Amino acid sequence: MHFDGLPDRQGALTMGQANMARCVRRDPPEHMNFLMIKRVPRRAGLDRIADATLALLSRHEGLRTTFTADTQHVHGKGALEVVVVPDHGGPPMRAAEEAGVLLRAPRFDLESEFPLRMAVVCAEAEPRLAVFVLPHTAVDAISLAHLLREWEALLHGRPLPGPEPTQPIDLADSERTPAALRRAEAALEHWRGGLARSPQTMFPVAFDTEHAMVARLRIRSAAVTACLERAAARTGASPSMIVMAALGTLVGHRTAQPTCLLASLSSNRAHPRLRTHIGPLAQDALVVTDLAAATFDELIARFRVAALAGYQRSRFDSEALWEAIHAMDAERGTRYARDCVFNDMSAQVPPDDEDPVHEPELTWLPEAALPANLSLWINRLDTVLDLTLWVNPAALSKDEAEVFGAGLVRLLTAAGDRVVDVAEIEEVTGVTAMPYGPEWVRSGTSWVRPEAVRLLVERAVPGGTASITLDGDGTFTCHLVTGTAITPGQAHRACLDLLPGHPDAVAPRRYVIEPEE
C-alpha cells in the first residue's frame, strides 16, 4: 500500500510522544503495542480497505511518522505493508487473533518503521476481519478508538466530520509556549507535594514491572446504578468520582494506610482542538487523599477535590517528572511504585446488551499484562456498572479479590441509601485490613519491616553486616560493618537501586560504616 504527495515535515516531539518513545524502546512490546480486531462490513473489498487506510494516513500525520532522539519526521511518501490472511477453513476470529499475536510481538523500530501494522483476514474470498497494531507513540486508548471509528465510517462511505485534527508537530509547538511551560512546572510541583505526603506503595508487596500477567475480575451490577445516581445527587460528585472514592477507601482500609495514593489516567482532551487529535495525550493524574474522615460522603468530597487537582496538572514533561521523583526518592530513601491505578474507560467501551445474571456478577477473565498491584477500570457506567479489577495475587488472592469486588458494589449500594460511617466500612463491605504484625513499623508515610531494611543493606553491600535502628523521626540509621571500601553515599545509592524488589523496605537515612576487623 503506497502513498505519495502528502506533506513532509519535521519538528519536535510532543510531551506524550517523548514519554512513550522512551517506553516503547524500553518496555515489553505486550505492554506498549495496542492490538485491536475489527469486523469488516460485507462487500467491503480489499480496495475499499486500502482506500480507507490511506485516507487515515493522509488525515493523521502521526501514522506516517518516524522518530529520532528528539525529532519526529512526518513522511510525505512511503509504503505500508498489509498482511492478507487467506481462508484456511478455520474460524476467522482465531486466524485474526493468531495474526495479532504475530504482529504485536516485535518491538516497533521507531526510527524506520511507520507506527501501524495491519492484517486482513479473509473467509469465503471476502475480507472479514481487520487486525490493527499500533504503539503508544502513535495513539492512546481514546485516540485509537476515535481512529477506528473514522476507519469504519470511511468503509461505509461516510464523510469524516470536521474540524481537521491537530497534528502532533503543531501540538509540540504549542507545548513550548511560556504559558504551557508554566503549566508543566505546576504539574511537577503538584507531584512533588503529593508524593511527599504519600506512602511509597499502597500494598507493600512486589510486582513484576516487565512481564506482569495479572488476574482480572469482571464485576457487573445493574442494581447499583440507581444507587450511584442517588449518591451523586446527594454529594454533587459524578458516579465515576464516587467509584474512584470507593476504590480508594477500600484500598486504604485494606492496607491500613492513612493516605491513599492513586494514579488515575487523564485523557487531557478537555480542549476542543484536542478531542480528535490522534496521539498519546493520556498521562497519570496524581490523586492523593487523606483518609481520616468520619463518613464516606466526606471521603467522596476529598477524592473529588484531589482528583480535580490531579487532572488539572496531568500534562507534564515525563522525563522532568521522573527526575523529580528520583530526586525525592533519593532524599527519602523510598521508591514510588505506581501500584494502584484507576481508569475510567466508560466513554470508549460500547454497551453490552446482556444484563448481569447475578447481583453482583463476578467473572474471572484470562490473565493480562499490567504492571501494578491493583487497578480498577470502569468499562460501563450507564444502565450497568461494569468494572474490571486487575489484581496482583501477592496483593490479593482470588478469594480476597472477590470479597473486594463484591464489597465495592456493597459500599456503592449503601451510599445510595444513606451516609455511611467510615467506622462501618468493614461491616458493610466484608473487606478486612491487612494483618500487620509486630515486625512492621511506620517509617515516615510507609509501612516497613526493619528486618527487610537490614536485608536490603546487606544485599546492596555484599559481605557486609548491618544493624538497623528506627530513630525518633521515623527514619532508619544503619550501622554497617564491611570489608569493602564504600562511602555512605555509595551505600545509599546501592540500596536505592535494589528497592524495586523490596517494597517492604526503605533505604536508611543515615549510615555509620565501620571497617571489618
N, C-alpha and C positions, 0 to 999 in steps of 0.2 A: 504494500500500500504506500504510494508515493505522494508527497506534497511539494509544492514549489510556489514561488511568488508571494510568500507571506512576509510580514515584517520581520526583519532580522536585527536584533539589537542586544546590547549588553548593559548590565547595571549591577548595583549592589544587591545583596540578599536581604530579604525581609528577616525580621527577628525570628519568625516562625520557621522559615527555611533554614536559617543558620543553625537553629536548635536541632531541627530534625535531620539536617545533613550530618551533624556530629553523631546523632543516634543511629542513623541508617548505616554509617560507616563502622559503628562500634557494636551495636546490639544485634541479637539473633534475628534473622530475617522473619521468623514466625511472629515476632513482636512488631516489626516495622513495616511489613508488607500487608496492605489490605487485600482481601480476597472476596469478590462478590460474583455471584452467578445470577444471571437474569434470563428470563424466558424471552424468546424471540417471537413476535407476532406471526401468525400464519401468513404465508405468501410474502413474507419479507425475505427476499433472497440475499445472497452474498453481496450483490452490487449495492443494494439499499443499506446493508450493514456498513459497507465500506464508505458510502457517501455520508452516513450519519456520523461515523467516527471521524472522517476527515473534517466535517463541519465543526466538530468539537475541538479538533486540533487547531483549526483556524480561529475559533472564538476564544479559546483559553490558552494563552501563551505558556502557562506553566506546564502544559502537557508536551511541549516540544522544547524543553529547557534542559541544559546540562549545567554542571556546576564545577567551578574550581574552588580554591580555598575561600575566597571572599567575593567571587563574581559569578553571576548567572548569565548564560548565553542563550537567548531565545533564537532558535534556528528558523530561517525562512524557507528552507527546503530540507528534505530528508525522506526517510522511509521508515515505516513501521511494519514489522512482521506480524501477521495474524495467522495463528496455527488453526488449520481446519481439520477437525477430528471426524473422519468418515463414520458411517453407520457400521458398527460391528455386531449388531443384533442384540446387544445388551441394553439395559435401561440408560437413556440419555443422561439422567442426573448422575449416575455412577461414573459415566465417562467424563462428565463435566467436573466432578469432584476430583477424579484422578488427574485430569489436566490441570486443575487448580493447584493441587499439591506440587506438581512438577514446576509450574510457573512461579509459585510462591517461594520455593526452597532457595534459589540462588539469591545472594545479596545483589541489590542493584548497583551497577557501576555508574555512579553519579557523574563522572567526568565524560563518559562516552555513550551512555545509554539513555534513551528517552524514558520518562517515568510512566510508561504504560506497557503492560504485557497483556495479550489478548488471545483468546481461542474461541472458536465457534464449533459447537458440537452439532452434527447433522444426524437426522433419522429419516428414513424413507426419502432420501435425496433432498431433504429440506433442512435449513438451519432451525434448530430447536432451542438451543441454549447458548448464551454468550458468557464467557469467563473473563473477568477483569482482575488484574493485579496491579496495584499502584503503591508506591512507597509513601511514607508520611511526608516526604519533601514536597509532594505534589498535591496532596489532599489531607484534610482531616475528615472525621466521620460525617460532619454536616455537609461539607463541600462535596464529598463523594456521593452522598445521597442526592444532592442537587444535580450533580453531573449526570448521574444515571437517569434522573427524571428527564433531563434535557435529551439524553440519548433516546429514551423511549418516545418522547414527543417527536423527535426527528424521524424515527422509524415509522411513526403513524402519519407523517406528512404535516404535522402541525408546526406553525412558526414559533420561534422562541420569543418570549416577551422581553421587552426592554426593562431597565436600561442596560447598556453594554456593561459587562463586568469590569471591575477594577483589576488591572493586570498586576502581577507581582512586582515588576520593576517600579511601577508607579506607586505602589503601596510602600515599597522600600524607601523611595524618596520622601514620602510623607512622614515616615517614621523617624526621619532625621531632622525635622524642623525643631526649633527651640522648644516649642510647646510640647511636642511629642517626647523629647528628651527629658523634659521636666516630669512628665507623667511616668516615664520609665523609671526615673530615680525615685519618685514617690512610691512606686511599686516595690522597689528594693527596700526602702525604709519600712514599708508595711511588713515585709517578710522578716526583716531583722527584728522588729519589735515583737512580732508574733512568735517567732521561734525562741526568742529569749525567755518567754514565759510558758513554753510548751515542753512536754516530755520528748525525749529523742525518738521514742516509738510508743504507740499506744499499747501494743502487745509486745512484751519483752521476750519475743521468740524470733528465731531466724527464719528468713525466707529466701528462696533462690531468685536472684535478680536477673539471671541469664536465661534459664530454660525452665521457668516455673510453670508446671502444669498443675492447676488447682481445681478442686471440685467446684461445681456450680449448682446451686439450688434455686430452682424457679419457684417463686411464691406468687400465687394468684388469688385474688378475692374480689368478688363483685359487691358483697355486702358492705365492705369497709368504705367504699367510695362516698356513700351518703354521710358517713361519719366524718370523713375528711372535709366534706363541704361544710358541715356544721362547725367543725373546729376552725376552719378558715374564716367563717363568718364571725365567730366569737373573737378570734385572735387578730384578725387582719392580715395574717400570713397566707401565702399561697399553699395549696396542697403539696406542691413539691418541697417547699421550705419546711412544712410540717413533717414530711417523710425524712428529710435530712435531720431535723431535730430529733426525731425518734431514733434514727440510726446513731447519732452522736450520743444521745442519752444512754442508750443500751450499751454502746461500746465503752463509754466512761464507767457505767455501772459494772460491767463485766470485768474491766481491767482495774477497777478501783483507782482511777486517775481523777484528780480534782479538776483537770483541764482537758478538754477534748481537742485534738489536732486532726483536722480533716483536710485532704486535698480534694477540692471539688472542681471538676472540669468546667471551664468557662468558654463559651463559644466565641466571645469577643466579636460578635456580629451585630451589636446594637445599632451601629450607624448604618443608614440605608445603603450607602455605597459599598458596604462590605457584605451584604446579605447574599449576593450572587458571586462573590469572589471565590475562585477555585484555588485553594492553597491552604497551608496549615496555619490557622489562626488560633485554634483552641490551645489554651495553656491552663496550668493549675491556678486556681484561686485558693489562697491560704485562708482557712476558716478556723480560728482559734476561739474557743468558747469556755468561759468559767462555768463549771457545773454546780457550784454551790448555790442552789436555789431551793425554794420551798415547793414550787409546783412545776409541772410540765409546761403549763402555759407560759410561765416566766422563762423557761428554757427555750421555748419556741421563739419568744421575743429576742432572746440573746443570740440564738443561732441566726435569726433573720438579720440582725444588725451586723453580726460578724460576717455573714455571707455577702451581704451587700458591700461591705467594706472590701472584702476579698475580690469580688467581681469587678469593682471599680479600679482595682490595682492588679489586674491579671495580664497586662501586656508589658513585657519586660525583655531585656536582653538576657537570655538564659545563661550565657557564659558569665556575664557580670553577676547574675544571681548566684550561680554555683560558686563563684569566687567568694562572694559574701557569706554563703552558707559554710564553705570550708573554713573560712577565717573564724567564724563564730564557733564552729565545732572544735577547731584547734584551741581556742581560748577556753571553752567549757569542758573539753575532753569528751565530747559527745559525737554522735553521728545521726543526722537527720535521715530517717528511714523511709518516709513516704509510705507508710504501711497501711493506712486506711483511706479509701478513696470513695467519693460519691460522684455519680454521673447520671444526669437526667437526660435520657435519650428519647423521651416520650414524643417529642415533636417530629422525630425522624422515623419511628418504627410504625409500620402500617398496622391497623387494628386486626386483631384475631377474632374471627367470627364465633369461635367456640367459647361458651361460658365455662367457668370453673365447675368441676364436678363436686368438689368438696369445699368447705369453708374453714380455714383457707386450704387451698390446694398446693401441696408441696411435691415437686417433681425433681429428681436428680437428673442433671444433664451430663453429657460427656465432659471430661476434663478439658480445660483450655488453658492457654498460656496467659498469665497475668502476674507480674512481679509485685505482689502486695500480700499482706496478711489477710485483709478483708476489704472487699469492695462491693458496693451496692449500686446496681444500675436500675433506673426506672425505665421500663420498656413502654408501659401504657399507664395513663393517668386520666382515663375518661370514665366509661361505664365499668371498667375493670381496672383494679390496681394490679399491675403485672411487674414483678421485680425479679432481678437475678442477683443472688448473693454469691459472690466468689469468695472461697474460704481456703486458707492455708490450713491443712489438718493439724499442724503444730499449734495453731491458734485456737481452733475449734474443731472437735471431732465431728463426724457426720451427725451423730445424735445431738450434740450440742448446737450444731448449726441449725438443725430442725427446730430445736427449742427457741433459738434466737430468732429465726424467721417467723415462726408462729407467734412468738412474743411481740415482735414488731407489729404484727397485724392487731394483736390484742391491745397494745398500747394505743394505736391509732383509733381502734374501735371505742375504747374507753374515753379517749379525748374528745370524741364526737358527742358523748353523752354528758360529760361533766369535767370539772377541773380536777386533774389527777395530781395528788400529792407525790413529790419525789420519794418520800418515805415508803410509799406503797408500790414502787416500780417493780420490785421483785415479786410481790404478791400478784400483781396484775399480769406480769409477763412470764413468770417462771424462770427468768434468766437470773442466775446466781453469780456472785462475784468470784473472781479467781482466788484460790486459797493461798495467799502469800504466807509462808511460814516464817519462823524467827530468823531464817537465813537471809531474808530480804530486808533492805532498808531503803529509806528515801534519800536520794542524793540529789540535791537541787530539786529539779522538777521530774525526776525519773525514778522508777523502781530499779534497784540494783542489788546484786548479790556480791558482797565483799570478796567471797571466795572466787567469784568469776573475775573480779578485778585482779586478784593475785595471779590467777592462771593466765590472764591476758598479758600481764607484765612478763611473766616467766616465759611465755611463748614468744613475746616480742624480743626478749633478750635471752637467747638460748644459753643455758648453763648458769643463769643467774638464780638466786634465791631471794624471793620477795616476801615482805610482810606489809600488811596494809592497815592503816589507821583511818577511821572516819572522824574527821575534825568537826568542830562546832559549827562551821559554816556550811556543812553538808557536803564538803568535798573530801577527797582522799589524799593522804600522804603515803608515799611508797618508800620503804627502806629496802634498798636493793644491794645485795652483796654479789659481786660478779668479778670474774677474772678478765672480762672484756673491757677494753678502754672505751668508755662511752660517756657522753655528756647527758645531763638531764634533758636537754632539748632533743637530742637524738633518741633517747629512750621514749620521750613523749610522742615523737613522730612515728616511731615504730609501733607504739600502742595504737595510735590513730589509724594506721594502715590496716590493723587487724580487727578494728571494731566491727566492720560489717558481719563478721562471723561470731560476734559476742554481744548480742543485743541486750543481755542481762548485765552488762558491764559498762563502765565509763573509764576513761583514762584518768589516772591520778592528776591532781592539780600540782602537787609538789613531789620531787624526787630527791631522796638522800642516798647517794651512791657511795658505797664503801668497797675498797679493793678486797678481793678474796685473799685470805692469808695462806 
